[in-house]
Amino acid sequence: MSDSKQEVNQYENGNGAGYTKRSKKRACARHCKRWWWVHLIIFLIGVVLIVVIAIFAVIPRVAQDKMNAAKLEIQGVNVLQTESNDYLIQINSTISTDGAIKADIDPFDGVMYL
């Protein structure tokens, strides 16, 4: 028995006829298609950071600046229910601001020291 082997040879021509260069647009599209989840995670982290920074850094500063610019006018003070260790003070006042922000100040308990 004789073995008949068939030999297959493949030759490449060095002129680069089958080579096509990828365009930058196609390479970018392929990159985005392959790594879309990384871009999504980075985008979500950025959004969360911006919201947190806005809530904890920017908004309180703006509110404090508005309170610093406000004017408090006291019209009257009434001392009520006086006892040996405590008393009730009623203060009638008006707060004037630039009108951009509306606010109501609720009654609160305060402590006074001499």
C-alpha positions in Angstrom: 0.0 0.0 0.0 1.3 3.3 -0.9 0.4 6.4 1.0 -0.5 9.2 -1.3 -0.2 12.4 0.6 -1.5 15.5 -1.0 0.5 18.5 -0.2 -1.1 21.9 -0.1 1.0 24.9 -0.3 -0.2 28.5 0.2 1.8 31.4 -0.8 1.4 35.0 0.2 2.1 37.8 -2.1 4.1 40.6 -0.3 2.3 43.4 -2.1 -0.5 43.7 0.6 -3.4 43.3 -1.8 -5.6 41.7 0.8 -4.7 44.1 3.6 -7.2 46.8 4.5 -6.5 49.4 7.1 -9.3 50.0 9.7 -10.6 53.5 9.9 -10.6 55.3 13.2 -14.4 55.5 13.2 -14.7 51.7 12.8 -12.1 51.1 15.5 -13.9 53.5 17.9 -17.2 51.8 17.2 -15.7 48.4 17.8 -14.1 49.6 21.1 -17.4 51.0 22.3 -19.3 47.9 21.3 -16.8 45.7 23.2 -16.4 47.9 26.3 -19.9 49.5 26.6 -20.3 48.2 30.2 -17.1 49.9 31.3 -18.3 53.2 29.8 -21.7 52.8 31.5 -20.1 52.2 34.9 -17.8 55.2 34.6 -20.8 57.4 33.5 -22.9 56.2 36.5 -20.1 56.8 38.9 -19.6 60.3 37.5 -23.3 61.1 37.9 -23.4 59.8 41.4 -20.3 61.9 42.4 -21.8 65.0 40.8 -25.1 64.6 42.7 -23.4 63.9 46.0 -21.0 66.9 45.7 -24.0 69.1 44.8 -26.0 67.9 47.8 -23.3 68.0 50.4 -21.1 70.9 49.2 -22.8 73.3 46.9 -26.4 73.5 48.2 -25.5 74.2 51.9 -23.1 76.9 50.9 -25.7 78.6 48.7 -28.2 78.4 51.6 -25.7 79.8 54.1 -24.9 82.7 51.8 -28.6 83.5 51.5 -29.0 83.4 55.3 -26.0 85.6 55.7 -27.4 88.1 53.3 -30.8 88.2 55.1 -31.8 90.9 57.5 -33.6 90.0 60.8 -35.7 92.8 62.3 -37.1 92.2 65.8 -40.4 94.0 66.5 -41.0 92.8 70.1 -40.0 90.4 72.8 -42.4 89.0 75.4 -41.3 87.1 78.5 -44.0 84.6 79.5 -44.4 81.9 82.1 -41.5 82.9 84.3 -40.4 80.4 86.9 -37.3 80.0 89.0 -35.3 78.0 86.5 -37.1 78.6 83.1 -39.2 81.0 81.2 -40.9 81.3 77.8 -39.7 84.0 75.5 -41.9 85.0 72.5 -40.0 87.0 69.8 -41.9 88.8 67.0 -39.5 89.3 64.1 -39.3 89.7 60.3 -36.7 88.2 58.0 -36.0 90.1 54.8 -34.3 88.4 51.9 -33.8 89.1 48.2 -37.0 87.1 47.5 -35.3 84.3 45.5 -35.8 81.7 48.2 -38.9 81.4 50.4 -38.5 79.9 53.8 -40.5 79.5 57.1 -38.7 79.3 60.4 -40.5 76.9 62.8 -40.5 77.4 66.5 -37.5 75.8 68.3 -36.2 75.3 71.8 -33.2 77.5 72.6 -30.8 77.6 75.6 -29.5 80.8 77.1 -26.5 81.2 79.3 -25.2 84.1 81.3 
